[in-house]
Amino acid sequence: MKYLAVLGRQPKISLAELECLFDNVQPVGAELAEFEAKSVLDIRRLGGTQKLAVQIEVNLQDFLKSLPDKGKLTIGVSDYSRGATAFRAQGEALKIKRILTKLGHSVRVVPNKSATLSSATSFHNHLFDDNKIELVKYGKKYYRVIGVQNIDAYVKRDQARPARDAKVGMLPPKLAQILINLCGDLPDHSRLLDPFCGTGVVLQEAALIGYVPYGTDVSERMVEYSRKNLEWLQTVTPVALCPGSRRSGPSSRASRVACSAAASAPPQTKATDATFAVAQGDATNFQWTSPIDAVACEGYLGQPMSLPPAEIKLKQEKQECGSIVLGFLKNLSGQIESDTPVVIAVPAWLRPNGEYERLNLLDEIKNLGYNVKSFRNLGQKDLLYHRDQQVVAREIIVLRKK
Ligand SMILES: C[S@@+](CC[C@H](N)C(=O)[O-])C[C@H]1O[C@@H](n2cnc3c(N)ncnc32)[C@H](O)[C@@H]1O
């Protein structure tokens, strides 16, 4: 099946996530990517994709004729073609309405404030149901949206956890999902290690995908936070993690991800039943227990900062963070098998000129026995995750043990 992804706010990082999971990923314009997958996909598995659509292989008339013939239809159009306008997208939607009305449907059109509907509009109008349809247009091609990112579910996953700590930095669950997916599509029940687990955001997302989380951290307090959050996750239902969701997902592994539909989940179903392990340990010398099928983590990011640091401070931070990253990768290298994926987010600091200063450790990392992944559609410089003017950014490094 041919899929189209509407990429997230950091499109290159979203593209990297897709490249690690699917075949033939091709960027289409700046904010879309086409790719192929054999199975039915679920957007809840993808941290970096805002909307997921499938290509309509037949001509538009035949597609419209194939829609369910009972009840009211809601139609929205997002036109991502070059030069598209709200007026043109709305014109397209009204043209489709006329055709459907002739076919005997009663049709409501979602108004276009711009050429493309925002994902909030698409989500709140449920434009991924049988009779609520969003068509994506790109040039002459049409796609039908099958899933829209549920922002409320991510917020809930983040804020409903019993143990949170602003000081260790708040890894957004979406970015945790991306870090995990950059390890590739792992078999069910793969054991995923986060050796800097903090409050356990990566571990939580790993459990929701269907992996077995294994977390360690130098701080005993953080280990307890992770334990508490993972225990909590085992007690909540998918519905509790997915407000406003009402559509069932396909019966793939991804459908077990937290927001599987309220409607279809029996009340006693748990969001995850994954067993987990957590332990206190310094990542630069800890002996982990086997197996370790993949490693995904946000490493130590140094001190939180609200202004770009002075040169001397920057030097100290680089030295401290760099030595933890290298010490960890050296220690890990002898403990994992060849080809094990290792993904780590490391800090980069905003400078007064608006650029980010990185740790620049790739050559040393290669010497420790790792290959750095090369992507087809992006380079290492693109793997920098930050909000506007955020002082400490996260640079993502994607490795495989040699
Ligand atoms: C940026 S935080 C990670 C936050 C985490 N992603 C979460 O979900 O809360 C970095 C973590 O690394 C831990 N840490 C720092 N140095 C460490 C080391 N040498 N070994 C293991 N953990 C370390 C800190 O205690 C902190 O919890």
The ligand as an ORCA input file, in Angstrom:
! r2SCAN-3c Opt
* xyz 0 1
  C      17.747     14.293     30.631
  S      17.484     13.167     31.901
  C      16.552     11.914     31.140
  C      15.100     12.129     31.389
  C      14.264     10.994     30.925
  N      14.266     10.875     29.484
  C      12.845     11.053     31.454
  O      11.969     10.501     30.830
  O      12.618     11.639     32.524
  C      19.023     12.444     32.115
  C      19.078     11.407     33.221
  O      20.394     10.858     33.218
  C      20.719     10.545     34.556
  N      22.189     10.427     34.608
  C      23.136     11.395     34.628
  N      24.367     10.859     34.620
  C      24.212      9.515     34.557
  C      25.081      8.419     34.487
  N      26.398      8.598     34.507
  N      24.554      7.175     34.432
  C      23.229      6.986     34.425
  N      22.343      7.995     34.510
  C      22.826      9.237     34.553
  C      20.116     11.626     35.379
  O      19.872     11.186     36.713
  C      18.804     11.899     34.622
  O      17.741     11.173     35.164
*
